Amino acid sequence: MAAVFYSPNNAIPLSLLPPRPFNLHSLFTCTSSLTTTKKTKCKHKPSLFLQNPSKYHLVQPLLTPQQFKDSNVSVDSDTNCIDYANLLRISVRCGDVVLTKIIHSSLVKFEEEDVYLKNALIAAYIKLGCLNLAERVFDSLMSPDVVSYTAIISAFAKSNREREAFELFLEMRDLGIEPNEFTYVAILTACIRSLNLELGCQVHGLVIRLGYSSYIYVVNALMGLYSKCGLLEFVVLLFNAMPQRDIVSWNTVIACKVEQSMYDRAFEMYRELRRNECLIADHFTLSTLLAASSRCLAVREGQELHRYALKNGLHGNLSVNNALIGFYTKCGTLKNVVDVFERMPVKDVFSWTEMIVAYMEFGHVDLAMESFNSMPERNSVSYNALLAGFSQNHEGFKALALFCRMLEGGMELTDFALTSVLNACGSMMERKISEQIHAFILKCGLKLNDHIETSLVDMCTRCGRMDDAEKIFHDLPLDHDNSIALTSMICAYARNGQPEEAISLFLVRHSEKSLVVDEVGLATILGVCGTLGILKLGEQIHCYAWKHGLMSDTGVGNAMISMYSKCGEMQSAVKTFEAMPTHDLVSWNGLLTCYVLHRQGDGALDTWAKMERLGVDPDSITCVLVISAYRHTSTNLVDCCQKFFSSMQSSYNVNPTSEHYAGFVGVLGYWGLLEEAEKIISAMPFEPKASVWHALLDGCRLHVNAIIGKRAMKNILSIVPQDPSTFILKSNLYSASGRWQCSELVRAEMREKGIRKIPGRSWIIFRDKVHSFFARDKLHSQSKDIYSGLQILILECLKAGYVPDTSLVLHEVEEHQKKDFLFYHSAKLSVTFGLLMTRPGKPVRVMKNVLLCGDCHTFFKYVSVVTKRDIHVRDASGFHHFVNGKCLCGDNWC
């Protein structure tokens, strides 16, 4: 039998191995040749059918690899070079290493070295995964050319042998072998995988000097290098300078925009790509943009990408479907996720793992476990996803059980697994279990890093181990980047009601070392600034966020809105919202909260109307805020509130809870509809909580309805008899009716049971320091001046018509003593300090942790007249703004 013949039915594309002269360009299925290699000995010209294969079909069918091996065909140097090339292509196509070795043994017998065929043999071995054999062929070459070097450099770059790739690149240049465009792609691949920016920049210089910067795939490789090394601006510069671009170019720069959180710009570039008729978005484009849609909650853009995938036949692509599952997990419903998963023609471990994440995200722990048990194969990522899901859904015991199962199975403990189990322990708030897990980590000698240390700190703070948390944190070396642990410690102080410690720690650590505060840290500090009302520090953090490009983070923007609204700067809060590139539901809820906190009900309802126009679906919190807004409208809109309350379940799939009923009862009570409010409570489908009766009681206090008020108080006393506020309410009821002995018995019972009410506290920020005051407090260093100033202020207000309301003093004392009780409330002391320490004409801003009493409210109206100063007081109900003897709350607050 003669040599192997060509058959059009099973022919391999000729572009895989074109006729000589041979180079790497042709090896990678390209068409043009820029480098001519040294010609080797061949006794005949290439077959004519390779020059025009469509005209030539040989009659005899092509031998299979097995037929070839069984036929004992003699293969020697007289055999056509193209036949060898065909055989090598067949061996690669069939994955037959033995056939390749047979050809290799024949080529060894050649009298003279044929670099062309040796290069083809190197390529075959590389494609078959036999890099060691390819390396041996390369080492045997007496005169390797640019194609030889490029093939091996590329193989090393893709096999985690980047250092050897660099050495070969330098060697070929020392030998005077000039790299071609594919060599540059290969060496840049090595630079990308090893993040060797220095060598990559030198290669970039060579590319420019030798004129290869016009090759699209070379520039694409450079863009990939700068992207991996975080120099995203260089990627954009290269992209903008390209005379021609392919889909890889577009995908790279779109991915960079997503990496920079410039989601709007990424979608703009996608639309620009769609306008280019010569290019079509591929699966990588869609996967990247779907990930962006998930991050910025771009529902419409994600749905548009899904439609594009369906229209262009990409709906069966595995990576696109996996990205769609992730998108609908964040921006859709569980039904959307399940539909995508069930229609997938091919599923991998990642697909199943994404379903576990989705079920956990929607709170369906049982379905997540069912998916995990149904997986055809599992890996550590699958286990970690289930473990994190248990932690996320506060299934601490299930998380611990799975963790023990992973240990018994000998699975590698990743940082992700350890942080998940630590978070699960934190959610359980079990001190002993947290100590056991902590001891296990120390005993096993597991290497600690930022994430594990942070989770340890967080777990200790949640399990009542603040001392241990502080010790772990302060034991961290100062030269260690412990910004994450710092964030965790600040969060712990804020969560445990220690906002001043949180601010102090932040300022001290930030002055000691220039720490990079991440988005979570900024959001936490902004939250503390809002709680304490530290406007100046909040504004400085706003500038920090702008300077470090963190304003594109939705969480930071949301925290900024909350900070400004709690500090009394409503307009700044609104401007921050409008400047945000993207909004999530928390953003909208933050804006609604701002309007409600400032008693701007009409503004809140306008915002709600805009949300409806934009198709933003509300959650339970949104509905509470919308209902609360009807208390602060300029006109009575109770009918509209009733309509909204009744349609919550049918229109928005939100079931009314006690919080919604309390809000609605509060609206009815505010507008004087107390009987209707009581009927609403009686008709509730479940037992009302104390908060609902408190809302009714507030309305009764506002409209002086003692009859309904007594019924409300009776219900409160029966629902939460052991709550401190209930004891205080009972004591005040006795005092108000003159039953002083009974009142004292209630207070004695409180002392006996160790029950303490939350003391009323007011504070003011002066020179970046919190100055706190309690009633009749003389602990302040300037208390003598404060009391003297307050006495003068009281005399001036008395002259202006102020009359102390001693009926609010529920103590059995003389009238003059009652006045002393009233005059030295914490809010009055704070306002006096502010008036003394700030310049004339400047407003005074005071915060209070409980409701402002009626007498203080009246007093501050007179203070605003006497001092000609604006007084801003934030209490538990919202903001009071006293100007020229009036308060913007309209004297209606509770």
Stockholm file with secondary structure:
# STOCKHOLM 1.0

chainA/1-894         MAAVFYSPNNAIPLSLLPPRPFNLHSLFTCTSSLTTTKKTKCKHKPSLFLQNPSKYHLVQPLLTPQQFKDSNVSVDSDTNCIDYANLLRISVRCGDVVLTKIIHSSLVKFEEEDVYLKNALIAAYIKLGCLNLAERVFDSLMSPDVVSYTAIISAFAKSNREREAFELFLEMRDLGIEPNEFTYVAILTACIRSLNLELGCQVHGLVIRLGYSSYIYVVNALMGLYSKCGLLEFVVLLFNAMPQRDIVSWNTVIACKVEQSMYDRAFEMYRELRRNECLIADHFTLSTLLAASSRCLAVREGQELHRYALKNGLHGNLSVNNALIGFYTKCGTLKNVVDVFERMPVKDVFSWTEMIVAYMEFGHVDLAMESFNSMPERNSVSYNALLAGFSQNHEGFKALALFCRMLEGGMELTDFALTSVLNACGSMMERKISEQIHAFILKCGLKLNDHIETSLVDMCTRCGRMDDAEKIFHDLPLDHDNSIALTSMICAYARNGQPEEAISLFLVRHSEKSLVVDEVGLATILGVCGTLGILKLGEQIHCYAWKHGLMSDTGVGNAMISMYSKCGEMQSAVKTFEAMPTHDLVSWNGLLTCYVLHRQGDGALDTWAKMERLGVDPDSITCVLVISAYRHTSTNLVDCCQKFFSSMQSSYNVNPTSEHYAGFVGVLGYWGLLEEAEKIISAMPFEPKASVWHALLDGCRLHVNAIIGKRAMKNILSIVPQDPSTFILKSNLYSASGRWQCSELVRAEMREKGIRKIPGRSWIIFRDKVHSFFARDKLHSQSKDIYSGLQILILECLKAGYVPDTSLVLHEVEEHQKKDFLFYHSAKLSVTFGLLMTRPGKPVRVMKNVLLCGDCHTFFKYVSVVTKRDIHVRDASGFHHFVNGKCLCGDNWC
#=GR chainA/1-894 SS CCSCCCCTTTCCCGGGSCSSSCCHHHHTTCCCCCCCCCCCCCSSCCCHHHHSGGGCCCSSCCCCHHHHHHTTCCCCTTSCHHHHHHHHHHHHHHTCHHHHHHHHHHHHTCSSCCHHHHHHHHHHHHHTTCHHHHHHHHHHCSSCCHHHHHHHHHHHHTTTCHHHHHHHHHHHHHTTCCCCHHHHHHHHHHHHHHTCHHHHHHHHHHHHHTTCTTCHHHHHHHHHHHHHTTCHHHHHHHHHHCSSCCHHHHHHHHHHHHHTTCHHHHHHHHHHHHHCTTCCCCHHHHHHHHHHHHHHTCHHHHHHHHHHHHHTTCTTCHHHHHHHHHHHHHHSCHHHHHHHHHHCSCCCHHHHHHHHHHHHHTTCHHHHHHHHHHCSSCCHHHHHHHHHHHHHTTCHHHHHHHHHHHHHTTCCCCHHHHHHHHHHHHHHTCHHHHHHHHHHHHHTTCCCCHHHHHHHHHHHHHTTCHHHHHHHHHTSCTTSCCHHHHHHHHHHHHHTTCHHHHHHHHHHHHHHSCCCCCHHHHHHHHHHHHHHTCHHHHHHHHHHHHHTTCTTCHHHHHHHHHHHHHTTCHHHHHHHHHHCSCCCHHHHHHHHHHHHHTTCHHHHHHHHHHHHHHTCCCCHHHHHHHHHHTTSCSSCCHHHHHHHHHHHHHHHCCCCCHHHHHHHHHHHHHTTCHHHHHHHHHTCSSCCCHHHHHHHHHHHHHHTCHHHHHHHHHHHHHHCTTSHHHHHHHHHHHHHTTCHHHHHHHHHHHHHHTCCCCCCEEEEEETTEEEEEETTCCCSTTHHHHHHHHHHHHHHHHHHTCCCCGGGCCSSCCHHHHHHHHHTCHHHHHHHHHHHHSCTTCCEEEEESSCCCHHHHHHHHHHHHHSCCCEEEEETTEEEEEETTEETTTTCCC
#=GC SS_cons         CCSCCCCTTTCCCGGGSCSSSCCHHHHTTCCCCCCCCCCCCCSSCCCHHHHSGGGCCCSSCCCCHHHHHHTTCCCCTTSCHHHHHHHHHHHHHHTCHHHHHHHHHHHHTCSSCCHHHHHHHHHHHHHTTCHHHHHHHHHHCSSCCHHHHHHHHHHHHTTTCHHHHHHHHHHHHHTTCCCCHHHHHHHHHHHHHHTCHHHHHHHHHHHHHTTCTTCHHHHHHHHHHHHHTTCHHHHHHHHHHCSSCCHHHHHHHHHHHHHTTCHHHHHHHHHHHHHCTTCCCCHHHHHHHHHHHHHHTCHHHHHHHHHHHHHTTCTTCHHHHHHHHHHHHHHSCHHHHHHHHHHCSCCCHHHHHHHHHHHHHTTCHHHHHHHHHHCSSCCHHHHHHHHHHHHHTTCHHHHHHHHHHHHHTTCCCCHHHHHHHHHHHHHHTCHHHHHHHHHHHHHTTCCCCHHHHHHHHHHHHHTTCHHHHHHHHHTSCTTSCCHHHHHHHHHHHHHTTCHHHHHHHHHHHHHHSCCCCCHHHHHHHHHHHHHHTCHHHHHHHHHHHHHTTCTTCHHHHHHHHHHHHHTTCHHHHHHHHHHCSCCCHHHHHHHHHHHHHTTCHHHHHHHHHHHHHHTCCCCHHHHHHHHHHTTSCSSCCHHHHHHHHHHHHHHHCCCCCHHHHHHHHHHHHHTTCHHHHHHHHHTCSSCCCHHHHHHHHHHHHHHTCHHHHHHHHHHHHHHCTTSHHHHHHHHHHHHHTTCHHHHHHHHHHHHHHTCCCCCCEEEEEETTEEEEEETTCCCSTTHHHHHHHHHHHHHHHHHHTCCCCGGGCCSSCCHHHHHHHHHTCHHHHHHHHHHHHSCTTCCEEEEESSCCCHHHHHHHHHHHHHSCCCEEEEETTEEEEEETTEETTTTCCC
//
